[in-house]
Amino acid sequence: MSDHEAHYGGKMSGRAKLIFVGFAVVAGYYLFTEHTAHVLNALPFLLFLSCPIMHLFMHHGHKHGGGTPSSKSQGTGDAGVQ
């Protein structure tokens, strides 16, 4: 390991972080002020697009794979009735 790597350790210094955060704030402000009209025009489409995306991601835990029911679900009221 060289002295350069040992001194910096691959992390940004406090001054570099401050410059990066300042740049990110200025860029975010510019994007917000200049592109607000585009984002607001896309909101209805994003709302409709979010419905199928949430449906896809939220149904992965329901175990709709078929197969035999587990022994825990048998005899639990209407859950096992088809």
DOFIRO-945968 format. One record per residue: residue number from 1; z, x, y of N, C-alpha, C in turn; chain. Coordinates in Angstrom, 1 decimal. Each point is the difference from the previous one (the first is absolute). Layout:
DOFIRO-945968
{i=NUM&n_zz=Z&n_xx=X&n_yy=Y&ca_zz=Z&ca_xx=X&ca_yy=Y&c_zz=Z&c_xx=X&c_yy=Y&ch=A};
...
end
This chain:
DOFIRO-945968
{i=1&n_zz=0.0&n_xx=0.9&n_yy=-1.2&ca_zz=0.0&ca_xx=-0.9&ca_yy=1.2&c_zz=0.0&c_xx=0.9&c_yy=1.2&ch=A};
{i=2&n_zz=-0.9&n_xx=-0.3&n_yy=0.9&ca_zz=-0.1&ca_xx=0.9&ca_yy=1.2&c_zz=1.1&c_xx=-0.5&c_yy=1.1&ch=A};
{i=3&n_zz=0.1&n_xx=0.8&n_yy=1.0&ca_zz=1.0&ca_xx=-0.3&ca_yy=1.1&c_zz=-0.5&c_xx=-1.3&c_yy=0.7&ch=A};
{i=4&n_zz=-1.3&n_xx=-0.2&n_yy=0.1&ca_zz=-0.5&ca_xx=-1.2&ca_yy=0.7&c_zz=0.4&c_xx=-1.2&c_yy=-0.8&ch=A};
{i=5&n_zz=-0.1&n_xx=0.0&n_yy=-1.3&ca_zz=0.3&ca_xx=-1.2&ca_yy=-0.8&c_zz=1.5&c_xx=-0.3&c_yy=0.0&ch=A};
{i=6&n_zz=0.8&n_xx=1.1&n_yy=0.0&ca_zz=1.4&ca_xx=-0.1&ca_yy=0.0&c_zz=0.6&c_xx=-0.5&c_yy=1.3&ch=A};
{i=7&n_zz=-0.7&n_xx=0.4&n_yy=1.1&ca_zz=0.5&ca_xx=-0.4&ca_yy=1.3&c_zz=-0.3&c_xx=-1.5&c_yy=0.3&ch=A};
{i=8&n_zz=-1.2&n_xx=-0.4&n_yy=-0.4&ca_zz=-0.4&ca_xx=-1.4&ca_yy=0.4&c_zz=0.3&c_xx=-1.0&c_yy=-1.2&ch=A};
{i=9&n_zz=-0.1&n_xx=0.4&n_yy=-1.2&ca_zz=0.3&ca_xx=-0.8&ca_yy=-1.1&c_zz=-0.9&c_xx=-1.2&c_yy=-0.2&ch=A};
{i=10&n_zz=-1.1&n_xx=0.0&n_yy=0.7&ca_zz=-1.0&ca_xx=-1.1&ca_yy=-0.2&c_zz=0.3&c_xx=-1.3&c_yy=0.8&ch=A};
{i=11&n_zz=1.0&n_xx=0.1&n_yy=0.8&ca_zz=0.4&ca_xx=-1.2&ca_yy=0.7&c_zz=-0.3&c_xx=0.2&c_yy=1.5&ch=A};
{i=12&n_zz=-0.2&n_xx=-1.1&n_yy=0.7&ca_zz=-0.3&ca_xx=0.0&ca_yy=1.4&c_zz=1.2&c_xx=0.3&c_yy=0.8&ch=A};
{i=13&n_zz=-0.2&n_xx=0.8&n_yy=1.1&ca_zz=1.2&ca_xx=0.2&ca_yy=0.9&c_zz=0.2&c_xx=-1.2&c_yy=0.8&ch=A};
{i=14&n_zz=1.1&n_xx=0.0&n_yy=0.7&ca_zz=0.4&ca_xx=-1.2&ca_yy=0.9&c_zz=-1.0&c_xx=-0.2&c_yy=1.0&ch=A};
{i=15&n_zz=-0.6&n_xx=1.0&n_yy=0.6&ca_zz=-1.0&ca_xx=-0.1&ca_yy=1.1&c_zz=-1.3&c_xx=-0.6&c_yy=-0.6&ch=A};
{i=16&n_zz=-0.4&n_xx=0.4&n_yy=-1.2&ca_zz=-1.2&ca_xx=-0.5&ca_yy=-0.6&c_zz=0.2&c_xx=-1.5&c_yy=-0.4&ch=A};
{i=17&n_zz=1.2&n_xx=-0.4&n_yy=-0.4&ca_zz=0.3&ca_xx=-1.4&ca_yy=-0.3&c_zz=-0.1&c_xx=-0.8&c_yy=1.3&ch=A};
{i=18&n_zz=0.5&n_xx=0.5&n_yy=1.0&ca_zz=0.0&ca_xx=-0.7&ca_yy=1.3&c_zz=-1.4&c_xx=-0.2&c_yy=0.5&ch=A};
{i=19&n_zz=-0.8&n_xx=1.0&n_yy=-0.1&ca_zz=-1.4&ca_xx=-0.1&ca_yy=0.4&c_zz=-0.8&c_xx=-1.0&c_yy=-0.9&ch=A};
{i=20&n_zz=0.3&n_xx=0.0&n_yy=-1.3&ca_zz=-0.7&ca_xx=-0.9&ca_yy=-0.9&c_zz=0.4&c_xx=-1.4&c_yy=0.3&ch=A};
{i=21&n_zz=1.3&n_xx=-0.3&n_yy=0.2&ca_zz=0.5&ca_xx=-1.3&ca_yy=0.3&c_zz=-0.6&c_xx=-0.5&c_yy=1.3&ch=A};
{i=22&n_zz=0.0&n_xx=0.9&n_yy=1.0&ca_zz=-0.6&ca_xx=-0.4&ca_yy=1.3&c_zz=-1.5&c_xx=-0.4&c_yy=-0.2&ch=A};
{i=23&n_zz=-0.7&n_xx=0.8&n_yy=-0.7&ca_zz=-1.5&ca_xx=-0.3&ca_yy=-0.3&c_zz=-0.1&c_xx=-1.3&c_yy=-0.7&ch=A};
{i=24&n_zz=0.9&n_xx=-0.3&n_yy=-1.0&ca_zz=-0.1&ca_xx=-1.2&ca_yy=-0.8&c_zz=0.3&c_xx=-1.2&c_yy=0.9&ch=A};
{i=25&n_zz=0.9&n_xx=0.1&n_yy=0.9&ca_zz=0.4&ca_xx=-1.1&ca_yy=1.0&c_zz=-1.2&c_xx=-0.3&c_yy=0.9&ch=A};
{i=26&n_zz=-0.6&n_xx=1.1&n_yy=0.5&ca_zz=-1.1&ca_xx=-0.2&ca_yy=0.9&c_zz=-1.2&c_xx=-0.7&c_yy=-0.7&ch=A};
{i=27&n_zz=-0.3&n_xx=0.5&n_yy=-1.2&ca_zz=-1.1&ca_xx=-0.5&ca_yy=-0.9&c_zz=0.3&c_xx=-1.5&c_yy=-0.3&ch=A};
{i=28&n_zz=1.3&n_xx=-0.3&n_yy=-0.4&ca_zz=0.3&ca_xx=-1.4&ca_yy=-0.3&c_zz=-0.1&c_xx=-0.9&c_yy=1.2&ch=A};
{i=29&n_zz=0.4&n_xx=0.5&n_yy=1.1&ca_zz=-0.2&ca_xx=-0.9&ca_yy=1.2&c_zz=-1.4&c_xx=-0.2&c_yy=0.3&ch=A};
{i=30&n_zz=-0.9&n_xx=1.0&n_yy=-0.1&ca_zz=-1.4&ca_xx=-0.1&ca_yy=0.3&c_zz=-0.6&c_xx=-1.0&c_yy=-1.0&ch=A};
{i=31&n_zz=0.3&n_xx=0.1&n_yy=-1.3&ca_zz=-0.5&ca_xx=-0.9&ca_yy=-1.0&c_zz=0.4&c_xx=-1.4&c_yy=0.3&ch=A};
{i=32&n_zz=1.3&n_xx=-0.2&n_yy=0.3&ca_zz=0.5&ca_xx=-1.3&ca_yy=0.3&c_zz=-0.7&c_xx=-0.7&c_yy=1.2&ch=A};
{i=33&n_zz=-0.1&n_xx=0.8&n_yy=1.1&ca_zz=-0.6&ca_xx=-0.6&ca_yy=1.2&c_zz=-1.5&c_xx=-0.2&c_yy=-0.1&ch=A};
{i=34&n_zz=-0.7&n_xx=0.9&n_yy=-0.6&ca_zz=-1.4&ca_xx=-0.1&ca_yy=0.0&c_zz=-0.6&c_xx=-0.9&c_yy=-1.1&ch=A};
{i=35&n_zz=0.8&n_xx=-0.1&n_yy=-1.1&ca_zz=-0.5&ca_xx=-0.8&ca_yy=-1.1&c_zz=0.7&c_xx=-1.3&c_yy=-0.3&ch=A};
{i=36&n_zz=0.8&n_xx=-0.4&n_yy=0.9&ca_zz=0.8&ca_xx=-1.3&ca_yy=-0.2&c_zz=-1.0&c_xx=-1.1&c_yy=-0.2&ch=A};
{i=37&n_zz=-1.1&n_xx=-0.1&n_yy=0.7&ca_zz=-0.9&ca_xx=-1.1&ca_yy=-0.2&c_zz=-0.6&c_xx=0.0&c_yy=-1.4&ch=A};
{i=38&n_zz=-0.3&n_xx=1.1&n_yy=-0.5&ca_zz=-0.6&ca_xx=0.1&ca_yy=-1.4&c_zz=1.0&c_xx=-0.4&c_yy=-1.0&ch=A};
{i=39&n_zz=1.3&n_xx=0.4&n_yy=0.2&ca_zz=1.0&ca_xx=-0.3&ca_yy=-1.0&c_zz=0.3&c_xx=-1.5&c_yy=0.1&ch=A};
{i=40&n_zz=0.1&n_xx=-0.6&n_yy=1.2&ca_zz=0.3&ca_xx=-1.4&ca_yy=0.1&c_zz=-1.1&c_xx=-0.9&c_yy=-0.6&ch=A};
{i=41&n_zz=-1.3&n_xx=0.5&n_yy=0.2&ca_zz=-1.1&ca_xx=-0.8&ca_yy=-0.6&c_zz=0.0&c_xx=0.1&c_yy=-1.5&ch=A};
{i=42&n_zz=0.6&n_xx=1.0&n_yy=-0.6&ca_zz=0.0&ca_xx=0.2&ca_yy=-1.5&c_zz=1.3&c_xx=-0.7&c_yy=-0.6&ch=A};
{i=43&n_zz=0.9&n_xx=-0.4&n_yy=0.8&ca_zz=1.3&ca_xx=-0.6&ca_yy=-0.6&c_zz=-0.3&c_xx=-1.2&c_yy=-0.9&ch=A};
{i=44&n_zz=-0.8&n_xx=-0.9&n_yy=0.3&ca_zz=-0.2&ca_xx=-1.1&ca_yy=-1.0&c_zz=-0.6&c_xx=0.4&c_yy=-1.3&ch=A};
{i=45&n_zz=-0.9&n_xx=1.0&n_yy=0.0&ca_zz=-0.6&ca_xx=0.5&ca_yy=-1.2&c_zz=1.1&c_xx=0.8&c_yy=-0.8&ch=A};
{i=46&n_zz=0.8&n_xx=0.7&n_yy=0.7&ca_zz=1.1&ca_xx=0.8&ca_yy=-0.7&c_zz=1.0&c_xx=-0.9&c_yy=-0.6&ch=A};
{i=47&n_zz=0.2&n_xx=-1.2&n_yy=0.6&ca_zz=0.9&ca_xx=-1.0&ca_yy=-0.6&c_zz=-0.5&c_xx=-0.5&c_yy=-1.3&ch=A};
{i=48&n_zz=-1.3&n_xx=-0.4&n_yy=0.0&ca_zz=-0.6&ca_xx=-0.5&ca_yy=-1.2&c_zz=-0.2&c_xx=1.1&c_yy=-1.1&ch=A};
{i=49&n_zz=-0.2&n_xx=1.2&n_yy=0.5&ca_zz=-0.1&ca_xx=1.1&ca_yy=-1.0&c_zz=1.3&c_xx=0.4&c_yy=-0.6&ch=A};
{i=50&n_zz=1.1&n_xx=-0.2&n_yy=0.7&ca_zz=1.3&ca_xx=0.3&ca_yy=-0.5&c_zz=0.5&c_xx=-0.9&c_yy=-1.1&ch=A};
{i=51&n_zz=-0.5&n_xx=-1.2&n_yy=-0.1&ca_zz=0.3&ca_xx=-0.9&ca_yy=-1.0&c_zz=-0.4&c_xx=0.5&c_yy=-1.4&ch=A};
{i=52&n_zz=-1.3&n_xx=0.3&n_yy=-0.2&ca_zz=-0.3&ca_xx=0.5&ca_yy=-1.4&c_zz=0.5&c_xx=1.3&c_yy=-0.3&ch=A};
{i=53&n_zz=0.2&n_xx=0.9&n_yy=1.0&ca_zz=0.6&ca_xx=1.3&ca_yy=-0.2&c_zz=1.5&c_xx=-0.2&c_yy=-0.5&ch=A};
{i=54&n_zz=0.7&n_xx=-0.8&n_yy=0.7&ca_zz=1.4&ca_xx=-0.3&ca_yy=-0.4&c_zz=0.0&c_xx=-0.6&c_yy=-1.4&ch=A};
{i=55&n_zz=-0.9&n_xx=-0.9&n_yy=-0.3&ca_zz=-0.1&ca_xx=-0.6&ca_yy=-1.3&c_zz=-0.2&c_xx=1.0&c_yy=-1.1&ch=A};
{i=56&n_zz=-0.9&n_xx=1.0&n_yy=0.2&ca_zz=-0.2&ca_xx=1.0&ca_yy=-1.0&c_zz=1.2&c_xx=0.9&c_yy=-0.2&ch=A};
{i=57&n_zz=0.6&n_xx=0.4&n_yy=1.1&ca_zz=1.1&ca_xx=1.0&ca_yy=-0.1&c_zz=1.3&c_xx=-0.7&c_yy=-0.5&ch=A};
{i=58&n_zz=0.2&n_xx=-1.2&n_yy=0.3&ca_zz=1.3&ca_xx=-0.7&ca_yy=-0.3&c_zz=0.0&c_xx=-0.6&c_yy=-1.4&ch=A};
{i=59&n_zz=-1.1&n_xx=-0.1&n_yy=-0.7&ca_zz=0.0&ca_xx=-0.6&ca_yy=-1.3&c_zz=0.1&c_xx=1.1&c_yy=-1.1&ch=A};
{i=60&n_zz=0.1&n_xx=1.2&n_yy=0.3&ca_zz=0.1&ca_xx=1.0&ca_yy=-1.0&c_zz=1.3&c_xx=0.0&c_yy=-0.8&ch=A};
{i=61&n_zz=1.0&n_xx=-0.6&n_yy=0.6&ca_zz=1.3&ca_xx=-0.1&ca_yy=-0.7&c_zz=0.2&c_xx=-1.2&c_yy=-0.9&ch=A};
{i=62&n_zz=-0.9&n_xx=-0.9&n_yy=0.0&ca_zz=0.1&ca_xx=-1.2&ca_yy=-0.8&c_zz=-0.3&c_xx=0.1&c_yy=-1.4&ch=A};
{i=63&n_zz=-0.5&n_xx=1.1&n_yy=-0.5&ca_zz=-0.4&ca_xx=0.3&ca_yy=-1.3&c_zz=-0.8&c_xx=-1.1&c_yy=-0.6&ch=A};
{i=64&n_zz=-1.2&n_xx=-0.3&n_yy=0.6&ca_zz=-0.9&ca_xx=-1.0&ca_yy=-0.5&c_zz=-0.9&c_xx=0.5&c_yy=-1.1&ch=A};
{i=65&n_zz=0.4&n_xx=1.0&n_yy=-0.7&ca_zz=-0.8&ca_xx=0.6&ca_yy=-1.0&c_zz=-0.2&c_xx=-0.7&c_yy=-1.3&ch=A};
{i=66&n_zz=0.7&n_xx=-1.1&n_yy=-0.2&ca_zz=-0.1&ca_xx=-0.8&ca_yy=-1.2&c_zz=0.9&c_xx=0.6&c_yy=-1.1&ch=A};
{i=67&n_zz=-0.3&n_xx=-0.2&n_yy=-1.2&ca_zz=0.8&ca_xx=0.5&ca_yy=-1.1&c_zz=1.1&c_xx=-0.9&c_yy=-0.4&ch=A};
{i=68&n_zz=0.9&n_xx=0.5&n_yy=-0.8&ca_zz=1.1&ca_xx=-0.9&ca_yy=-0.5&c_zz=1.1&c_xx=0.0&c_yy=1.1&ch=A};
{i=69&n_zz=0.7&n_xx=-1.2&n_yy=0.1&ca_zz=1.1&ca_xx=0.0&ca_yy=0.9&c_zz=1.2&c_xx=0.7&c_yy=-0.5&ch=A};
{i=70&n_zz=0.8&n_xx=0.6&n_yy=0.9&ca_zz=1.2&ca_xx=0.8&ca_yy=-0.4&c_zz=1.0&c_xx=-1.0&c_yy=-0.6&ch=A};
{i=71&n_zz=1.0&n_xx=0.6&n_yy=-0.7&ca_zz=1.1&ca_xx=-0.8&ca_yy=-0.6&c_zz=0.9&c_xx=-0.6&c_yy=1.1&ch=A};
{i=72&n_zz=0.1&n_xx=0.7&n_yy=1.2&ca_zz=0.8&ca_xx=-0.5&ca_yy=1.1&c_zz=-0.5&c_xx=-1.3&c_yy=0.6&ch=A};
{i=73&n_zz=-1.3&n_xx=-0.2&n_yy=0.0&ca_zz=-0.6&ca_xx=-1.2&ca_yy=0.6&c_zz=0.0&c_xx=-1.2&c_yy=-0.9&ch=A};
{i=74&n_zz=0.3&n_xx=0.2&n_yy=-1.3&ca_zz=0.0&ca_xx=-1.2&ca_yy=-0.9&c_zz=1.3&c_xx=-0.7&c_yy=0.1&ch=A};
{i=75&n_zz=-0.1&n_xx=-1.3&n_yy=0.1&ca_zz=1.2&ca_xx=-0.9&ca_yy=0.1&c_zz=0.6&c_xx=0.0&c_yy=1.3&ch=A};
{i=76&n_zz=-0.8&n_xx=0.2&n_yy=1.1&ca_zz=0.6&ca_xx=0.0&ca_yy=1.3&c_zz=-0.6&c_xx=-1.2&c_yy=0.8&ch=A};
{i=77&n_zz=0.2&n_xx=-1.2&n_yy=-0.5&ca_zz=-0.4&ca_xx=-1.2&ca_yy=0.7&c_zz=-1.5&c_xx=-0.1&c_yy=-0.1&ch=A};
{i=78&n_zz=-0.7&n_xx=-0.3&n_yy=1.1&ca_zz=-1.4&ca_xx=-0.3&ca_yy=0.1&c_zz=-0.9&c_xx=1.3&c_yy=0.1&ch=A};
{i=79&n_zz=0.7&n_xx=1.2&n_yy=0.1&ca_zz=-0.8&ca_xx=1.2&ca_yy=0.2&c_zz=-0.9&c_xx=0.3&c_yy=-1.2&ch=A};
{i=80&n_zz=0.4&n_xx=-0.3&n_yy=-1.2&ca_zz=-0.8&ca_xx=0.3&ca_yy=-1.2&c_zz=-0.9&c_xx=-1.2&c_yy=-0.4&ch=A};
{i=81&n_zz=0.0&n_xx=-1.1&n_yy=0.7&ca_zz=-0.8&ca_xx=-1.2&ca_yy=-0.4&c_zz=-1.4&c_xx=0.2&c_yy=0.5&ch=A};
{i=82&n_zz=-1.0&n_xx=-0.3&n_yy=-0.8&ca_zz=-1.4&ca_xx=0.1&ca_yy=0.5&c_zz=-0.7&c_xx=-1.3&c_yy=0.0&ch=A};
end
